[in-house]
Amino acid sequence: MTEIPVAGYESTTQRLNDENDSEIQFEISNKIQNPLTISGEKIWLDNGDIASRPEYITVQLWRRDGEQERRVQFNELAAGYQDFLWTSKF
């Protein structure tokens, strides 16, 4: 089995079962070669009133796949921050 190469992606193919099995199962993975890095900063306009801040914030990222839009969402819990700096990876 071979896959037609897709520009910007690294493709791998792996057989998942034994060669003696009557049903053949493969896993095909496409990993983007140049991942996208997105950064941002949340600025609180609360005169330093930390107690008024929520326990978490929700950030929504939108991605366009052809004509379709997809939403990617994460919740960042305040328990993981240091010096009031929240970070997260997608």
Residue pairs with C-beta under 8 A, 6 or more apart in sequence:
1 13
1 26
2 13
3 11
3 13
3 28
5 11
6 30
8 32
8 33
8 34
9 30
9 31
9 32
9 33
10 30
10 31
10 32
10 33
11 28
11 29
11 30
11 31
12 28
12 29
12 31
13 26
13 27
13 28
13 29
14 26
14 27
14 29
15 24
15 25
15 26
16 25
16 26
16 27
17 23
17 24
17 25
38 61
38 90
40 59
42 57
42 86
44 53
46 52
46 53
50 84
53 78
54 78
55 77
55 78
56 75
56 76
56 77
56 78
57 75
57 76
57 86
58 73
58 74
58 75
59 73
59 74
59 76
59 88
60 71
60 72
60 73
61 71
61 72
61 73
61 90
62 69
62 70
62 71
62 72
63 69
63 70
63 71
63 72
64 70
72 90
74 88
74 90
76 86
76 87
76 88
78 86
80 86
81 87
